[in-house]
């Protein structure tokens, strides 16, 4: 088991990460929900509720049917609220290179950059997007927490353009071309490591979760297992070292 973790910096996505600013007082309370649809051969599923009260957001995220382990450890699953784009999940037309995989870059015009990191604790800003220590872990997990909502996420929620995306795929579930392809963000990694797995637009509505899957415009797909994961907006990625995947985390010194 590889015990030493440090992140490897990767150039920020072309879609960008919007800068954080203070959150103004909100005029009214509102709830938002989504049932995430599968992308790129993912076998996972997830539902999310976001309840906004004043300057705070209470998030309840339930994830299941995800890969259980990675390198003999509980698999770290990372997710975010994206925004600033169309507010939709990518459809098959997003696959511009014809490898039957929608990459993170190809999906960005649909869902946009990272606005909020849906972490298990601590930082929820885009700066925490790469922190696997704050990720959900294992085959099924729940994130239930309250935090201050930044202005960009609030605006995206109110505009109906906030999209929840979970990144990371099993290469074995992809087409031969997709499985052989290198990441569009870090060529030393497989394309699967940086591509979206689950996606759903957050819609305003009642407190109860909606029935049925989100309309992503992509046929539901299945797959099992995984080998790598990555996240959007200033990605941190799983590096390939000595024939094995190694997760790298930035040290405090290099993070400054």
SVG drawing of the C-alpha trace seen along z (x, -y; Angstrom):
<svg xmlns="http://www.w3.org/2000/svg" viewBox="-42 -41 51 45">
<polyline fill="none" stroke="black" stroke-width="0.4" points="0.0,0.0 1.3,-3.4 1.2,-5.6 2.9,-8.8 0.5,-11.2 1.2,-14.5 -0.6,-16.4 0.9,-17.2 -0.1,-20.6 -1.7,-20.6 -2.5,-23.7 -5.9,-25.2 -8.7,-24.0 -9.5,-26.3 -13.0,-26.8 -11.4,-28.4 -12.3,-28.7 -14.2,-31.7 -12.7,-33.8 -14.4,-33.6 -15.9,-36.7 -18.0,-37.4 -21.6,-36.2 -24.2,-38.9 -27.3,-38.3 -29.9,-36.3 -33.4,-37.6 -35.2,-34.3 -34.6,-30.7 -34.7,-28.0 -34.0,-24.3 -32.4,-22.7 -32.2,-19.0 -30.8,-16.7 -30.5,-13.0 -27.2,-12.6 -27.0,-10.7 -24.2,-8.4 -21.6,-9.5 -18.8,-7.7 -19.6,-4.2 -19.9,-5.0 -21.9,-2.5 -22.4,-5.0 -25.5,-6.9 -26.1,-9.9 -28.8,-12.3 -28.2,-15.7 -30.2,-18.3 -29.0,-21.8 -31.0,-23.9 -30.1,-27.6 -30.9,-29.6 -29.5,-33.0 -25.8,-32.8 -25.6,-29.1 -26.1,-26.0 -27.0,-22.6 -25.9,-19.9 -27.1,-16.3 -25.3,-14.1 -25.9,-10.4 -23.6,-8.4 -23.8,-4.6 -22.6,-1.9 -19.2,-3.4 -15.8,-1.5 -15.0,-0.5 -11.2,-0.4 -8.2,-2.0 -4.7,-0.7 -6.1,1.5 -7.6,-1.6 -11.1,-3.0 -11.5,-4.8 -11.6,-8.6 -14.5,-10.1 -14.4,-13.8 -17.3,-16.0 -18.1,-19.7 -20.7,-22.2 -19.8,-23.6 -21.2,-26.7 -20.8,-29.7 -21.7,-27.9 -24.9,-26.4 -26.0,-24.7 -26.4,-21.3 -24.6,-18.0 -22.8,-17.1 -24.5,-15.1 -22.9,-12.8 -22.2,-15.8 -19.6,-16.9 -17.3,-14.1 -15.5,-16.2 -12.6,-13.7 -14.8,-10.7 -13.2,-8.4 -16.6,-7.8 -15.5,-9.5 -16.5,-13.0 -13.4,-14.5 -13.4,-17.1 -12.4,-19.8 -15.2,-18.6 -17.7,-18.8 -16.6,-22.2 -18.7,-24.3 -21.8,-22.5 -21.2,-22.6 -18.5,-25.2 -15.8,-25.6 -15.6,-24.5 -17.5,-26.9 -17.8,-24.8 -16.0,-21.7 -18.4,-19.2 -15.9,-18.1 -16.6,-15.9 -15.2,-18.6 -13.2,-21.8 -12.7,-23.9 -15.4,-24.0 -13.8,-26.5 -12.4,-25.7 -9.0,-25.6 -10.0,-22.3 -11.1,-20.7 -8.0,-18.5 -7.9,-17.5 -8.5,-13.7 -8.3,-13.8 -11.7,-15.6 -13.3,-13.2 -16.1,-10.7 -14.6,-7.2 -15.7,-3.7 -18.6,-2.3 -21.3,-4.3 -21.1,-7.4 -23.1,-10.4 -22.0,-14.0 -24.3,-16.0 -22.9,-19.3 -23.6,-23.1 -21.2,-25.8 -21.2,-29.4 -22.3,-29.7 -20.0,-31.8 -21.6,-34.4 -20.7,-32.6 -22.5,-29.4 -25.5,-31.3 -25.8,-33.1 -25.5,-29.8 -28.2,-28.2 -30.6,-31.1 -29.9,-31.1 -30.4,-27.4 -26.9,-26.8 -25.4,-25.0 -24.3,-21.5 -22.9,-18.7 -20.2,-16.7 -18.3,-13.6 -15.0,-12.9 -13.1,-9.7 -13.7,-6.5 -12.6,-2.9 -10.6,-2.6 -12.1,0.9 -15.5,-0.5 -14.5,-2.7 -14.2,-2.1 -10.9,-0.8 -10.0,-4.2 -11.0,-5.9 -9.2,-3.3 -6.0,-3.9 -6.3,-7.7 -4.2,-10.0 -5.8,-12.7 -6.6,-16.0 -5.2,-17.7 -2.2,-15.6 -0.8,-13.4 1.0,-11.1 -2.4,-9.9 -5.1,-7.9 -8.1,-9.8 -10.3,-8.0 -8.5,-9.6 -9.8,-13.1 -13.2,-12.5 -16.7,-13.1 -18.5,-10.1 -21.8,-11.5 -23.6,-14.7 -26.8,-16.5 -28.2,-20.1 -29.5,-21.5 -33.1,-22.6 -35.1,-24.7 -38.1,-22.9 -39.6,-21.2 -37.6,-19.7 -38.4,-16.1 -35.9,-14.6 -37.3,-14.4 -38.3,-11.0 -36.3,-9.5 -32.9,-10.4 -31.8,-13.8 -32.1,-14.6 -28.5,-14.7 -29.1,-13.9 -26.7,-10.9 -27.8,-7.3 -27.4,-5.6 -24.3,-3.4 -22.9,-0.8 -19.4,0.2 -17.5,1.5 -14.2,0.9 -11.7,-2.0 -8.1,-2.8 -7.7,-6.5 -9.5,-9.7 -9.1,-13.4 -11.1,-16.6 -11.9,-19.8 -10.7,-23.3 -6.9,-23.4 -6.7,-19.6 -4.7,-17.4 -4.2,-14.0 -3.1,-10.5 0.4,-10.1 1.8,-7.0 5.0,-5.9 6.8,-2.5 3.9,-0.9 1.4,-1.8 -0.9,-4.7 0.4,-7.0 -1.7,-9.8 0.3,-13.0 -0.6,-15.8 1.2,-19.1 3.2,-19.8 2.6,-22.8 5.7,-24.4 4.9,-23.9 1.3,-24.9 2.2,-28.5"/>
</svg>
